[in-house]
Amino acid sequence: MKHLYSSIYIENGISRTELARRTHLSKTTVSTLVDELIERDFIADEGASHSDCVGRKPNCLKARTNQHFVIVISWVDNIAEAHVVDVAGTSVYSTRLTLKKGESYISLSQTCVYKDILSKYDPQRILGICVVVSAMIDAVRNEIYSTTLSLGPGGSGNLIHDLSFAFPEYPVALLEDTACYAYAEKIYTQVREKNFAFINFGRGIGATIFIEGNMLGKASGSVTQFGHYSVNPRGPLCICGNHGCLEAMFSESQIKARLEESGKTSCLLGRSAITFEDLGKAALYKDPAAIHTLQKMSRDLALALSNLICIVNPELIILGGKGQHLGTLFLEEVQHSLRDVGFRRMVDFSGVRYSQLQSDAYLNGAMKYFFDTYYSFLEPRPRAFYIG
């Protein structure tokens, strides 16, 4: 039934006959399952479709919006932000609260859900809850490793334990943000390559890898720590304790220092803070220091990517998040540098492009990952807790 629903959702208009042909199910079986999806308000039969074919026009099935939702909660710094995401659309409502003394991410999340969202949406229409963090989630040790969360007394172990009991009416999934962003890219831009890597430039640098179409290590962020690959052992100290990690070298806080190191003039040096977007624009308009800095940064990234290519040999590497703001020049420099530092036999067959989605796509990615991986039409709201 889930496969049928996904086909209807992706096609945004398909007939029972075409569904039977694609799924290799009998027309009777397809009609029975479709009728149940209609009865449960997941899809609608919109009548005869528009067609130039002679004869009877088949009825067109489409996914229904504003019927079923997944709550996606994001924890960043001292903020808990909750979004209601339509399973056939996008975010339709959001609310946020800030941590105060004596509060926790979980208590804030419960307030967002029980006192706000469920007062506006039918609780029976909520399929589940996703909590998304920018962190490494270790399901084996029951730990969250993060430099951006205020975990408080007891640390991540208590947080995971308490979260598993925080919303007893719904299944809950604890997910990593880059994995959700990458899943959105895969689904909504219909990435055709089965082996690809998604690199997210966000609060740090995360990576999610797909092998034969499947996410490596689930959506926990525990399999790869791409941002902590050292590209310069004598580089700046990273928050992880090592020197020259890609994450430290690529931090926006390091841009000004790298511009100064170039020894060239720049219109940006008078600013107290410089973003990737600032650097990309300055390079576009021929700022000497900005161009030099972009070239150095592209070589650092290419060095890390060349090693990734040698290990998993992806057909495609997608750069997402704030890194997209570095612009076309940066992307071209990365591609050029890869040919200089990488194993040509592999590098020549690995494409590099920017993401086609904005960084908030992780909301839809989390919803879709939860729906595709954990939601069951047979048992819609089990008492369950998932990591990754």
Summary of the structure (lengths in Angstrom):
residues: 388
radius of gyration: 23.2
end to end distance: 23.3
largest distance: 74.1
contacts: 1296
relative contact order: 0.12
helix: 42%
strand: 23%
